[in-house]
Amino acid sequence: MRRTPARRPTMKDIARRAGVSESAVSFALNDRPGVSEATRDRVRRVAEELGWQPSTAARALSGEGSATVGLVLARPARTLGVESFFLQLVSGVQEALAVRRLGLLFQVVEDLDAECAVYRRWWAERRVDGLLVVDPRDDDPRPALLDGLGLPAVVIGALDGVGEGPHGAISNLWADDTGGMASIVGHLYDLGHRRIVHIAGLPELAHTRRRIDSLRAEADRRALPDVVSVTTDYSDAQGAAATRRVLAAAHPPTAIVYDNDVMAVAGLAVAAERDVSVPSQLSIVAWDDSVLCRNTHPALTALARDTAGFGRRAAEQLIALLDGGPARRVRDVAPRLAARESTAPPPLPHPARPEDAPNFPARRSE
């Protein structure tokens, strides 16, 4: 059963606890004359104990809501400026919100604790009517927090338990990461690749785990022992560093799968600096297609989906919640693999000695 949402403390609550009038509370909190310093101090102390915050949303003063949707990203800020996924996602979100004249309040923070603190502050200040929540994690604390606060939310990305059970008022829109990775491995396997490295994103994210687990399952099913995942922060710098490490190994991969387009392009540059030809010596696949993938040389094979449409559909799910509709768990359109010039059969092994060369039968003349 869903918990009763927490109630925001009001000036009336502060007045009751401090034993003063509401006008005295207003004078004290707005630093206006009319109350003694002792009363001012007592009112401020009680306000802090209750967790009261001033409402900065003008419409909230009349009880109409803030007409604003919130989005917080707990990602390294340096990785966001070059990653096209979130730019496309936000563009789709804005497209849907503009139809209803809703604003988007966006903030970048360092970690999950800071993200939760922002949600509490926004709730107390009545800044947002609802939230779009990205990057689900295993044992994610955010659904329970938002359910307790009574803030409508849509979690973007698969997360077990959202849309049902204790978080029945929170919707979930997700894409099939497991199937996406299976299609990539199948493509590379059919080309003849047996040594595949997955340069993944942040290890604490649920979709990273799903991709790693899917890669491992596909490798086990095909009896491929030389298939591994390496986690990064999604940046071009860490993507390039990981590529250098795996290409310097005694038995380097013949194919690399990258968890975003930025790392894939960085990996392509590393291959060029090491004189590793793509695709004749190394095949490259990017997760999430973009203009970067289509305009490199060679063009990158990528897992393609309508990211802006994904964002638009997430915002539409949130609008439906704000209109009083039920929470839903919706599986989005499955991504498809767009095969381009960066993937090809792996090079044939070169025998170390002439006697080790395969003994093909002589061709019979006609």
C-alpha positions as CSV (number, residue, x, y, z in Angstrom):
1,M,0.0,0.0,0.0
2,R,1.3,3.4,-0.9
3,R,2.4,5.6,2.0
4,T,0.6,8.9,2.7
5,P,2.8,11.7,1.2
6,A,4.6,13.8,3.6
7,R,3.1,17.3,4.2
8,R,5.2,20.4,3.7
9,P,5.5,22.5,6.8
10,T,3.7,25.8,6.7
11,M,3.9,29.2,8.5
12,K,0.9,28.1,10.5
13,D,2.9,25.0,11.7
14,I,5.8,27.2,12.7
15,A,3.5,29.7,14.5
16,R,1.8,26.9,16.5
17,R,5.2,25.3,17.5
18,A,6.8,28.7,18.4
19,G,3.7,30.0,20.2
20,V,3.4,33.2,18.1
21,S,1.1,34.6,15.4
22,E,1.5,33.8,11.7
23,S,2.2,37.5,11.1
24,A,5.1,37.3,13.6
25,V,6.4,34.3,11.7
26,S,6.2,36.2,8.4
27,F,8.0,39.2,9.9
28,A,10.7,37.0,11.4
29,L,11.4,34.8,8.3
30,N,11.3,37.8,5.9
31,D,13.7,39.8,8.2
32,R,11.1,42.6,8.6
33,P,10.7,44.8,11.7
34,G,7.9,44.2,14.1
35,V,9.2,41.3,16.3
36,S,11.9,41.1,18.9
37,E,15.3,39.5,18.3
38,A,14.4,36.7,20.7
39,T,11.2,36.0,18.8
40,R,13.0,36.2,15.5
41,D,15.6,33.6,16.7
42,R,12.9,31.3,18.1
43,V,10.9,31.4,14.9
44,R,14.0,30.7,12.7
45,R,15.0,27.8,15.0
46,V,11.6,26.2,14.8
47,A,11.5,26.7,11.0
48,E,14.8,24.9,10.7
49,E,13.6,22.0,12.9
50,L,10.5,21.6,10.8
51,G,12.5,21.7,7.5
52,W,10.5,24.7,6.3
53,Q,11.6,26.3,3.1
54,P,10.2,29.4,1.4
55,S,8.2,28.8,-1.8
56,T,9.9,30.4,-4.7
57,A,7.3,29.3,-7.3
58,A,4.9,32.2,-7.7
59,R,2.0,30.0,-8.8
60,A,2.4,27.8,-5.7
61,L,1.4,30.8,-3.6
62,S,-2.1,30.5,-5.0
63,G,-2.1,26.7,-4.8
64,E,-2.0,26.2,-8.6
65,G,1.3,24.5,-8.7
66,S,4.6,25.6,-10.2
67,A,4.0,24.6,-13.8
68,T,7.5,23.2,-13.8
69,V,9.0,19.8,-14.2
70,G,12.4,18.9,-12.6
71,L,15.3,16.9,-14.0
72,V,18.5,16.3,-12.0
73,L,21.6,14.5,-13.4
74,A,24.1,13.0,-11.0
75,R,26.9,12.7,-13.6
76,P,30.3,14.3,-13.9
77,A,29.5,17.7,-15.5
78,R,32.6,17.4,-17.8
79,T,31.0,14.3,-19.5
80,L,27.7,16.1,-20.4
81,G,28.9,18.8,-22.7
82,V,30.1,16.3,-25.3
83,E,27.5,13.5,-25.0
84,S,24.7,13.8,-27.5
85,F,22.3,11.4,-25.7
86,F,21.2,13.8,-23.0
87,L,21.0,16.7,-25.4
88,Q,18.6,14.7,-27.6
89,L,16.7,13.4,-24.6
90,V,16.1,16.9,-23.3
91,S,15.1,18.2,-26.7
92,G,12.3,15.6,-26.8
93,V,11.3,16.4,-23.2
94,Q,11.0,20.1,-24.1
95,E,8.9,19.3,-27.1
96,A,6.3,17.6,-25.0
97,L,6.4,20.1,-22.2
98,A,6.0,23.1,-24.5
99,V,2.6,21.8,-25.7
100,R,1.4,22.2,-22.1
101,R,3.4,25.4,-21.4
102,L,5.4,23.6,-18.7
103,G,8.9,24.7,-17.8
104,L,11.9,22.5,-17.2
105,L,14.1,23.0,-14.1
106,F,17.5,21.3,-14.8
107,Q,20.4,20.8,-12.4
108,V,23.7,18.8,-12.4
109,V,25.0,17.4,-9.1
110,E,28.0,15.3,-8.1
111,D,26.3,12.2,-6.7
112,L,23.1,10.4,-5.7
113,D,23.0,11.9,-2.2
114,A,23.2,15.4,-3.6
115,E,20.4,14.5,-6.1
116,C,18.1,13.4,-3.3
117,A,18.9,16.6,-1.4
118,V,17.8,18.6,-4.4
119,Y,14.5,16.7,-4.5
120,R,13.8,17.4,-0.9
121,R,14.6,21.1,-1.3
122,W,12.4,21.4,-4.5
123,W,9.6,19.7,-2.7
124,A,9.9,22.0,0.4
125,E,10.1,25.1,-1.9
126,R,7.2,24.0,-4.2
127,R,9.5,24.5,-7.1
128,V,8.3,21.5,-9.3
129,D,5.0,19.7,-9.9
130,G,6.8,16.5,-11.0
131,L,10.1,14.9,-11.9
132,L,11.9,13.0,-14.6
133,V,14.4,10.6,-13.0
134,V,17.2,9.2,-15.1
135,D,20.0,6.6,-14.5
136,P,18.2,4.0,-12.4
137,R,20.4,2.0,-10.0
138,D,20.0,-1.3,-8.2
139,D,18.6,-0.7,-4.7
140,D,17.7,2.9,-5.9
141,P,16.6,5.1,-3.0
142,R,14.8,7.7,-5.2
143,P,11.5,5.9,-5.8
144,A,10.8,5.5,-2.1
145,L,11.9,9.1,-1.4
146,L,9.6,10.6,-4.1
147,D,6.7,8.3,-3.2
148,G,7.0,9.5,0.4
149,L,7.1,13.1,-0.7
150,G,4.1,12.6,-3.0
151,L,5.9,14.0,-6.1
152,P,4.7,12.5,-9.4
153,A,7.7,11.1,-11.3
154,V,8.7,9.1,-14.3
155,V,11.8,6.9,-14.1
156,I,13.5,6.7,-17.4
157,G,15.2,3.4,-17.8
158,A,14.4,-0.1,-16.5
159,L,14.2,-0.4,-12.7
160,D,12.6,-3.4,-11.0
161,G,9.7,-2.6,-8.7
162,V,8.8,0.8,-10.3
163,G,5.2,1.1,-11.5
164,E,4.1,-1.6,-9.2
165,G,4.2,-2.5,-5.5
166,P,5.2,0.2,-3.0
167,H,5.9,2.8,-5.8
168,G,2.6,2.4,-7.6
169,A,2.3,6.1,-8.3
170,I,5.6,6.4,-10.2
171,S,5.7,5.6,-13.9
172,N,8.5,3.9,-15.7
173,L,9.6,4.1,-19.3
174,W,12.4,1.8,-20.4
175,A,14.2,0.3,-23.4
176,D,15.5,-3.2,-23.8
177,D,19.2,-3.0,-22.9
178,T,19.5,-6.8,-22.7
179,G,18.1,-7.3,-26.2
180,G,20.2,-4.5,-27.6
181,M,23.4,-6.1,-26.4
182,A,22.3,-9.5,-27.7
183,S,21.9,-8.0,-31.1
184,I,25.3,-6.5,-31.1
185,V,27.0,-9.7,-30.0
186,G,25.1,-11.6,-32.5
187,H,26.2,-9.3,-35.3
188,L,29.9,-9.5,-34.3
189,Y,29.7,-13.3,-33.8
190,D,28.2,-13.8,-37.2
191,L,31.1,-11.8,-38.7
192,G,33.5,-14.2,-37.0
193,H,34.6,-12.2,-33.9
194,R,35.5,-14.2,-30.9
195,R,37.5,-11.7,-28.8
196,I,35.1,-8.9,-27.9
197,V,35.6,-6.1,-25.3
198,H,32.8,-4.0,-24.0
199,I,33.9,-0.5,-22.8
200,A,31.0,0.3,-20.5
201,G,29.7,3.3,-18.6
202,L,29.3,3.9,-14.9
203,P,29.2,0.5,-13.0
204,E,26.6,1.6,-10.5
205,L,23.9,2.2,-13.1
206,A,21.3,-0.5,-13.7
207,H,21.5,-0.3,-17.4
208,T,25.3,-0.8,-17.3
209,R,24.7,-3.9,-15.3
210,R,22.1,-5.2,-17.7
211,R,24.4,-4.7,-20.7
212,I,27.3,-6.4,-18.9
213,D,25.1,-9.3,-17.8
214,S,23.7,-9.7,-21.3
215,L,27.2,-9.6,-22.8
216,R,28.3,-12.3,-20.4
217,A,25.2,-14.5,-21.1
218,E,25.6,-14.2,-24.9
219,A,29.3,-15.1,-24.5
220,D,28.5,-18.1,-22.3
221,R,25.9,-19.3,-24.8
222,R,28.4,-19.2,-27.6
223,A,31.3,-20.5,-25.6
224,L,33.4,-17.3,-26.0
225,P,36.0,-17.1,-23.1
226,D,37.7,-13.9,-24.3
227,V,34.8,-11.5,-23.8
228,V,35.0,-8.9,-21.0
229,S,33.6,-5.5,-19.9
230,V,35.6,-2.5,-18.7
231,T,33.7,0.3,-16.9
232,T,34.4,4.0,-17.3
233,D,32.7,7.4,-16.6
234,Y,31.4,7.7,-20.2
235,S,34.0,10.4,-21.0
236,D,36.2,10.5,-24.1
237,A,39.3,10.5,-21.9
238,Q,38.4,7.3,-20.0
239,G,37.1,5.7,-23.2
240,A,40.4,6.4,-24.9
241,A,42.5,5.2,-21.9
242,A,40.5,2.0,-21.8
243,T,41.0,1.4,-25.5
244,R,44.8,1.9,-25.2
245,R,44.9,-0.7,-22.4
246,V,42.9,-3.4,-24.2
247,L,44.8,-2.9,-27.5
248,A,48.1,-3.2,-25.7
249,A,47.1,-6.6,-24.3
250,A,48.9,-9.8,-25.4
251,H,45.7,-10.9,-27.2
252,P,43.9,-7.7,-28.1
253,P,40.2,-7.8,-29.1
254,T,39.1,-7.9,-32.7
255,A,36.0,-6.0,-31.8
256,I,35.1,-3.3,-29.2
257,V,31.6,-2.2,-28.1
258,Y,31.4,1.2,-26.6
259,D,28.5,2.4,-24.3
260,N,28.2,5.8,-26.0
261,D,29.1,7.6,-29.2
262,V,31.7,9.8,-27.6
263,M,33.8,6.9,-26.3
264,A,33.5,5.1,-29.7
265,V,34.8,8.1,-31.6
266,A,37.7,8.4,-29.0
267,G,38.4,4.7,-29.5
268,L,38.5,5.2,-33.3
269,A,41.1,7.9,-32.8
270,V,43.2,5.6,-30.5
271,A,43.1,2.9,-33.2
272,A,44.4,5.4,-35.7
273,E,47.3,6.5,-33.5
274,R,48.3,2.8,-33.0
275,D,48.0,2.1,-36.7
276,V,45.2,-0.4,-36.1
277,S,43.0,-0.3,-39.2
278,V,39.2,-0.1,-38.7
279,P,37.5,-2.4,-39.7
280,S,40.1,-4.7,-41.3
281,Q,42.0,-5.2,-37.9
282,L,39.4,-3.9,-35.4
283,S,35.6,-3.6,-35.5
284,I,33.9,-0.8,-33.5
285,V,30.3,-0.6,-32.4
286,A,28.7,2.4,-30.6
287,W,25.7,2.3,-28.3
288,D,23.2,5.0,-29.3
289,D,23.6,6.3,-32.8
290,S,24.3,10.0,-33.4
291,V,25.6,12.5,-36.0
292,L,29.1,11.7,-34.7
293,C,28.7,8.0,-35.6
294,R,27.4,8.8,-39.1
295,N,30.1,11.4,-39.9
296,T,33.3,9.7,-38.8
297,H,35.5,7.8,-41.3
298,P,34.7,5.0,-41.4
299,A,31.1,5.5,-40.3
300,L,30.4,3.7,-37.0
301,T,28.0,0.7,-36.7
302,A,25.7,1.8,-33.9
303,L,22.6,0.8,-31.9
304,A,20.0,3.3,-33.2
305,R,16.9,4.6,-31.6
306,D,14.8,7.8,-31.5
307,T,16.3,9.4,-28.4
308,A,14.4,12.6,-28.8
309,G,11.2,10.5,-29.1
310,F,12.2,8.6,-26.0
311,G,12.4,11.9,-24.1
312,R,9.1,13.1,-25.5
313,R,7.3,9.9,-24.5
314,A,8.8,10.1,-21.0
315,A,7.5,13.7,-20.6
316,E,4.1,12.6,-21.9
317,Q,4.0,9.9,-19.3
318,L,4.7,12.5,-16.6
319,I,2.0,14.9,-18.0
320,A,-0.5,12.0,-17.8
321,L,0.4,11.6,-14.1
322,L,0.0,15.3,-13.5
323,D,-3.5,15.1,-15.1
324,G,-4.4,12.4,-12.6
325,G,-3.8,9.3,-14.7
326,P,-2.6,6.0,-13.3
327,A,1.1,5.1,-13.1
328,R,2.3,2.9,-15.9
329,R,5.3,0.7,-16.8
330,V,5.9,1.1,-20.5
331,R,8.5,-0.6,-22.6
332,D,9.7,1.7,-25.4
333,V,10.5,0.9,-29.0
334,A,13.4,-1.6,-29.2
335,P,16.6,-0.1,-30.6
336,R,17.9,-1.5,-33.9
337,L,21.5,-2.1,-35.0
338,A,22.6,0.1,-37.9
339,A,25.5,-1.8,-39.5
340,R,28.0,0.5,-41.2
341,E,31.6,0.5,-42.3
342,S,33.3,0.1,-38.9
343,T,32.4,-3.6,-38.6
344,A,33.7,-6.4,-40.8
345,P,35.1,-9.9,-40.4
346,P,38.2,-10.1,-38.2
347,P,41.6,-10.6,-39.8
348,L,42.8,-14.1,-40.4
349,P,45.6,-15.3,-38.0
350,H,49.0,-15.2,-39.6
351,P,51.1,-18.4,-38.9
352,A,54.4,-17.8,-37.3
353,R,56.3,-20.3,-39.4
354,P,55.7,-21.6,-43.0
355,E,55.1,-25.1,-41.7
356,D,52.3,-23.8,-39.5
357,A,50.3,-22.5,-42.5
358,P,47.1,-24.4,-43.2
359,N,47.4,-27.1,-45.8
360,F,44.7,-26.3,-48.3
361,P,44.2,-28.9,-51.0
362,A,45.5,-28.0,-54.4
363,R,42.9,-26.5,-56.7
364,R,41.9,-28.9,-59.4
365,S,42.1,-27.5,-62.9
366,E,39.0,-27.8,-65.0
